C-alpha cells in the first residue's frame, strides 16, 4: 500500500466495509431521475457505499481518521444495511506493519456506527476500546449528542461504540477549530450532526480535506445534493457555501468517507454549479 504524499504527511486511503443505504435518503430532496444518473440502486432502492478511514503519518505519529464498522451488532444489522467486510481496517493496518496499539490519535468526525464502529471490539465477552494507546478526538457537542440520544438519531448512535471509550477516559473533547498537530486541523462541519468535524491537512502549499458527511461521496458535491439523514440540512447547505469557494479556488484535495469508487477528488465550479472530479491518489 503506497502512501499519498502531501508535503510532510503520508496519507493512506483505507477501505473498511462496503454497505448499502436507501438512495432516496442519501440524496434527500433530489428526485431519483437525477440521482440515479450518479448512483445505481438495487431492488431495495439501496445504493452502494463504502467507509473509507484515512490513516496519516505525521512525523513519528500515526493518526487514524474514522474507525470503520464492526460486527458487534450481528446478522440482522448486516442484512438491513447490506454490510460486507466489516473490520477490514485491521487487515490493512497489519499490511502496513501496524497494530491498533501503534495508533497515537483517533479522530472521530462524528460517532455514527458507520464511522466509529471499531472504536471498540468485543473481547472475552466484554466490549472494550480497540485503540488503547490513542486519544480519541471528538467535538464536545458530538459526544454530548451521542450520549443523549433521541428518536431521530437513536439508530445511528450505538452505545457500544461510545460508552466503553468514555468509561476508559480515552475521549478528548475539543471545541471549534483546533490545530492538533502542525498542519493538521480539526474544523467544525455541522449539519449532518451538530457536532460533526472535518480534518484539514496543509503542507508545502497543498491542502487535503477529509470532508466527513458534509460531502459523503463525490456525487454529493452539488449544493442541493444533501442527505435526508442530515439532522440540520439547511446548516449543511450554509457550511458548504462557506467552504466550497476556497476549496475550489485552492484546488484542495477532497477525501470523502463513503465514495464507492474514488478515495480522492477535487471540486470544480462551472456555469451549472459545483461538481467533483475523481482523482487517482
TORMIVEX-194195 format. One line per field, with one value per residue (C-alpha): residue number from 1; residue in one letter; x, y, z. Coordinates in nm, 3 decimals. Example, Ala and Ser with C-alpha at 12.3 -4.5 7.8 and 13.67 -1.06 7.14 Angstrom:
<vexfis>
nr	[1  2]
rest	[A  S]
px	[1.230  1.367]
py	[-0.450  -0.106]
pz	[0.780  0.714]
</vexfis>
This chain:
<vexfis>
nr	[1  2  3  4  5  6  7  8  9  10  11  12  13  14  15  16  17  18  19  20  21  22  23  24  25  26  27  28  29  30  31  32  33  34  35  36  37  38  39  40  41  42  43  44  45  46  47  48  49  50  51  52  53  54  55  56  57  58  59  60  61  62  63  64  65  66  67  68  69  70  71  72  73  74  75  76  77  78  79  80  81  82  83  84  85  86  87  88  89  90  91  92  93  94  95  96  97  98  99  100  101  102  103  104  105  106  107  108  109  110  111  112  113  114  115  116  117  118  119  120  121  122  123  124  125  126  127  128  129  130  131  132  133  134  135  136  137  138  139  140  141  142  143  144  145  146  147  148  149  150  151  152  153  154  155  156  157  158  159  160  161  162  163  164  165  166  167  168  169  170  171  172  173  174  175  176  177  178  179  180  181  182  183  184  185  186  187  188  189  190  191  192  193  194  195  196  197  198  199  200  201  202  203  204  205  206  207  208  209  210  211  212  213  214  215  216  217  218  219  220  221  222  223  224  225  226  227  228  229  230  231  232  233  234  235  236  237  238  239  240  241  242  243  244  245  246  247  248  249  250  251  252  253  254  255  256  257  258  259  260  261  262  263  264  265  266  267  268  269  270  271  272  273  274  275  276  277  278  279  280  281]
rest	[X  X  X  X  X  X  X  X  X  X  X  X  X  X  X  X  X  X  X  X  X  X  X  X  X  X  X  X  X  X  X  X  X  X  X  X  X  X  X  X  X  X  X  X  X  X  X  X  X  X  X  X  X  X  X  X  X  X  X  X  X  X  X  X  X  X  X  X  X  X  X  X  X  X  X  X  X  X  X  X  X  X  X  X  X  X  X  X  X  X  X  X  X  X  X  X  X  X  X  X  X  X  X  X  X  X  X  X  X  X  X  X  X  X  X  X  X  X  X  X  X  X  X  X  X  X  X  X  X  X  X  X  X  X  X  X  X  X  X  X  X  X  X  X  X  X  X  X  X  X  X  X  X  X  X  X  X  X  X  X  X  X  X  X  X  X  X  X  X  X  X  X  X  X  X  X  X  X  X  X  X  X  X  X  X  X  X  X  X  X  X  X  X  X  X  X  X  X  X  X  X  X  X  X  X  X  X  X  X  X  X  X  X  X  X  X  X  X  X  X  X  X  X  X  X  X  X  X  X  X  X  X  X  X  X  X  X  X  X  X  X  X  X  X  X  X  X  X  X  X  X  X  X  X  X  X  X  X  X  X  X  X  X  X  X  X  X  X  X  X  X  X  X  X  X  X  X  X  X  X  X]
px	[0.000  0.167  0.114  -0.016  0.243  0.115  0.425  0.542  0.239  0.199  -0.168  -0.317  -0.671  -0.811  -1.136  -1.331  -1.680  -1.897  -2.263  -2.587  -2.827  -3.152  -3.080  -3.368  -3.245  -2.890  -2.992  -3.273  -3.494  -3.318  -3.555  -3.449  -3.435  -3.147  -2.959  -2.987  -2.750  -2.471  -2.569  -2.720  -2.985  -3.059  -3.404  -3.448  -3.357  -3.023  -2.704  -2.352  -2.126  -1.808  -1.648  -1.301  -1.097  -0.785  -0.452  -0.198  0.165  0.270  0.635  0.653  0.280  0.005  -0.336  -0.645  -0.947  -1.262  -1.254  -1.497  -1.751  -1.761  -1.976  -2.085  -2.446  -2.498  -2.669  -2.989  -2.788  -2.571  -2.875  -3.052  -2.752  -2.603  -2.274  -1.981  -1.624  -1.665  -1.335  -1.107  -0.941  -0.744  -0.612  -0.497  -0.318  -0.140  -0.040  0.136  0.310  0.090  -0.128  -0.404  -0.154  0.060  -0.212  -0.148  -0.463  -0.809  -1.023  -1.396  -1.557  -1.881  -1.994  -2.239  -2.200  -2.056  -1.777  -1.700  -1.773  -1.420  -1.380  -1.445  -1.437  -1.591  -1.326  -1.375  -1.743  -1.683  -1.685  -1.362  -1.177  -0.961  -0.704  -0.594  -0.281  -0.467  -0.665  -0.999  -1.061  -1.425  -1.615  -1.772  -2.114  -2.088  -2.005  -2.294  -2.537  -2.409  -2.474  -2.811  -2.991  -3.347  -3.587  -3.432  -3.071  -3.101  -3.040  -2.710  -2.552  -2.485  -2.376  -2.136  -1.921  -1.913  -1.960  -1.656  -1.428  -1.579  -1.554  -1.185  -1.123  -0.991  -1.211  -1.055  -1.320  -1.239  -1.446  -1.436  -1.137  -0.824  -0.478  -0.397  -0.055  0.138  -0.060  -0.340  -0.653  -0.997  -1.272  -1.638  -1.865  -2.212  -2.524  -2.522  -2.490  -2.446  -2.101  -1.955  -1.597  -1.373  -0.995  -0.775  -0.412  -0.188  0.175  0.407  0.127  -0.109  -0.438  -0.632  -0.975  -1.142  -1.497  -1.683  -2.051  -2.064  -1.987  -2.034  -1.940  -1.807  -2.155  -2.284  -2.078  -2.370  -2.502  -2.855  -2.741  -2.788  -2.882  -3.217  -3.007  -2.872  -3.031  -2.974  -2.985  -3.000  -2.689  -2.520  -2.604  -2.469  -2.144  -2.096  -2.144  -1.890  -1.613  -1.667  -1.533  -1.198  -1.163  -1.231  -1.003  -0.704  -0.758  -0.784  -0.787  -1.111  -1.130  -1.489  -1.585  -1.831  -1.747  -1.760  -1.519  -1.269  -1.097  -0.997  -1.141  -1.138  -1.416  -1.487  -1.720  -1.882  -2.197  -2.413  -2.262  -2.026  -1.927  -1.638  -1.387  -1.231  -0.853  -0.607  -0.404]
py	[0.000  0.318  0.646  0.964  1.230  1.570  1.765  1.624  1.396  1.041  0.960  0.613  0.578  0.270  0.088  -0.090  -0.225  -0.197  -0.138  -0.002  0.275  0.393  0.608  0.846  0.908  0.956  1.234  1.400  1.628  1.536  1.315  0.969  1.050  1.285  1.093  0.765  0.915  0.905  0.609  0.277  0.140  -0.226  -0.386  -0.238  0.110  0.098  0.240  0.102  0.283  0.217  0.356  0.493  0.565  0.771  0.698  0.979  0.956  1.288  1.262  0.982  0.984  0.778  0.944  0.741  0.934  0.722  0.363  0.198  -0.065  -0.377  -0.690  -0.635  -0.573  -0.914  -1.062  -0.854  -0.532  -0.667  -0.758  -0.425  -0.231  -0.491  -0.480  -0.676  -0.687  -0.508  -0.499  -0.498  -0.195  -0.425  -0.626  -0.308  -0.187  -0.523  -0.494  -0.169  -0.341  -0.170  -0.285  -0.086  -0.008  0.188  0.446  0.767  0.964  0.858  1.133  1.066  1.310  1.202  0.896  0.722  0.345  0.354  0.591  0.479  0.106  -0.003  0.243  -0.074  -0.451  -0.747  -0.934  -1.213  -1.132  -0.760  -0.460  -0.266  0.017  -0.102  0.178  0.173  0.386  0.660  0.966  0.974  1.332  1.437  1.763  1.822  1.872  1.541  1.341  1.504  1.417  1.060  1.010  1.191  1.026  1.086  0.922  1.089  0.980  0.670  0.423  0.591  0.640  0.295  0.300  0.009  0.230  0.519  0.424  0.193  0.465  0.723  0.491  0.430  0.806  0.793  1.063  1.407  1.669  1.968  2.275  2.453  2.470  2.319  2.255  1.916  1.876  2.117  2.133  1.902  2.091  1.986  2.203  2.203  2.099  2.090  1.985  1.607  1.626  1.940  1.831  1.690  1.787  1.751  1.725  1.961  1.880  2.160  2.114  2.268  2.483  2.192  2.113  1.792  1.796  1.491  1.608  1.378  1.358  1.720  1.552  1.177  1.089  1.283  1.256  1.473  1.778  1.981  2.216  2.072  1.708  1.684  1.367  1.322  1.171  1.519  1.646  2.007  2.014  2.392  2.413  2.166  2.398  2.703  2.526  2.410  2.765  2.886  2.638  2.537  2.859  2.835  2.461  2.505  2.810  2.648  2.314  2.129  1.751  1.615  1.276  1.166  0.892  0.692  0.715  0.358  0.428  0.707  0.789  1.136  1.418  1.789  2.049  2.216  2.512  2.586  2.758  2.479  2.500  2.269  1.915  1.692  1.523  1.196  1.183  0.896  0.912]
pz	[0.000  -0.122  0.062  -0.095  -0.018  0.089  0.182  0.515  0.553  0.433  0.373  0.333  0.199  0.366  0.296  0.565  0.500  0.192  0.263  0.117  0.214  0.063  -0.240  -0.173  0.181  0.056  -0.185  0.010  -0.199  -0.524  -0.731  -0.838  -1.212  -1.122  -0.855  -1.043  -1.302  -1.045  -0.823  -0.924  -0.687  -0.616  -0.595  -0.247  -0.373  -0.189  -0.340  -0.287  -0.041  0.148  0.460  0.396  0.706  0.640  0.807  0.833  0.928  1.075  1.170  1.424  1.494  1.339  1.313  1.221  1.091  1.139  1.259  1.017  1.112  1.326  1.350  1.710  1.604  1.445  1.140  1.143  1.134  0.850  0.640  0.687  0.565  0.330  0.518  0.377  0.502  0.833  1.020  0.714  0.866  1.095  0.800  0.631  0.942  0.962  0.596  0.691  0.981  1.237  1.524  1.698  1.972  1.724  1.662  1.856  1.771  1.659  1.509  1.510  1.268  1.434  1.627  1.393  1.369  1.015  1.122  1.478  1.472  1.551  1.833  2.032  1.987  2.165  2.359  2.615  2.646  2.703  2.472  2.513  2.335  2.046  2.026  2.386  2.337  2.149  2.239  2.062  1.947  1.913  1.931  2.272  2.113  1.926  2.237  2.420  2.142  2.119  2.489  2.496  2.207  2.089  1.847  1.541  1.598  1.815  1.530  1.436  1.778  1.925  2.291  2.244  2.018  2.262  2.627  2.669  2.528  2.762  3.061  2.984  2.976  2.618  2.465  2.436  2.372  2.154  2.081  1.750  1.517  1.669  1.523  1.674  1.512  1.290  0.967  1.090  1.193  1.308  1.157  1.264  0.975  1.134  0.951  0.930  1.306  1.512  1.632  1.310  1.230  0.927  0.908  0.706  0.621  0.495  0.396  0.135  -0.006  -0.064  0.112  0.170  0.335  0.486  0.433  0.675  0.580  0.467  0.133  0.184  -0.176  -0.472  -0.627  -0.341  -0.442  -0.590  -0.325  -0.321  -0.300  0.076  0.261  0.431  0.711  0.790  1.108  1.003  0.622  0.590  0.808  0.572  0.283  0.467  0.560  0.201  0.076  0.334  0.242  -0.120  -0.281  -0.101  -0.159  -0.530  -0.566  -0.396  -0.571  -0.241  -0.249  -0.105  0.062  0.117  0.364  0.154  -0.216  -0.353  -0.639  -0.579  -0.250  -0.367  -0.574  -0.640  -0.657  -0.989  -1.041  -1.375  -1.502  -1.355  -1.007  -0.821  -0.908  -0.802  -1.031  -0.912  -0.883  -0.860  -0.537]
</vexfis>
